[in-house]
Amino acid sequence: NKAKGLLITDPHLKIQDIARLTGFSSVSHFITMFKRTAGVTPLQFRKLN
């Protein structure tokens, strides 16, 4: 998953930028969809990895 890769490889990249880079126009929708597929929010995923 591109978002997971960006969260791990570039810790300074903002969540809103990752959302845009992965095709989401809404940050909240990105977070919802990420949590649905990964089981955690993007920030939680970043902290765990």
C-alpha positions as CSV (number, residue, x, y, z in Angstrom):
1,N,0.0,0.0,0.0
2,K,1.4,3.3,-1.1
3,A,0.2,5.2,2.0
4,K,1.8,2.7,4.4
5,G,5.1,3.1,2.5
6,L,5.0,6.9,2.7
7,L,4.2,6.8,6.4
8,I,7.2,4.6,7.1
9,T,9.8,6.1,4.7
10,D,9.0,9.8,5.2
11,P,8.1,10.5,8.8
12,H,8.1,14.2,8.2
13,L,5.4,14.1,5.5
14,K,2.0,15.3,6.8
15,I,-1.0,13.1,6.8
16,Q,-2.8,15.6,4.6
17,D,0.0,15.4,2.0
18,I,-0.1,11.6,2.1
19,A,-3.8,11.7,1.5
20,R,-3.4,13.9,-1.5
21,L,-0.5,11.8,-2.9
22,T,-2.6,8.7,-2.7
23,G,-5.6,10.3,-4.5
24,F,-7.8,11.4,-1.6
25,S,-9.2,15.0,-1.7
26,S,-10.5,14.6,1.9
27,V,-8.2,13.9,4.8
28,S,-11.0,12.6,6.9
29,H,-12.0,10.1,4.2
30,F,-8.4,9.0,3.8
31,I,-8.1,8.4,7.6
32,T,-11.4,6.5,7.6
33,M,-10.4,4.3,4.7
34,F,-6.9,3.7,6.0
35,K,-8.3,2.6,9.4
36,R,-10.8,0.3,7.7
37,T,-8.0,-1.5,5.8
38,A,-5.1,-1.3,8.3
39,G,-7.0,-1.5,11.6
40,V,-5.3,1.6,12.9
41,T,-5.2,5.3,12.0
42,P,-2.3,6.6,9.9
43,L,-0.7,8.2,13.0
44,Q,-1.0,5.0,15.0
45,F,0.5,3.1,12.1
46,R,3.4,5.5,11.9
47,K,4.1,5.2,15.7
48,L,3.9,1.4,15.5
49,N,6.4,1.3,12.6
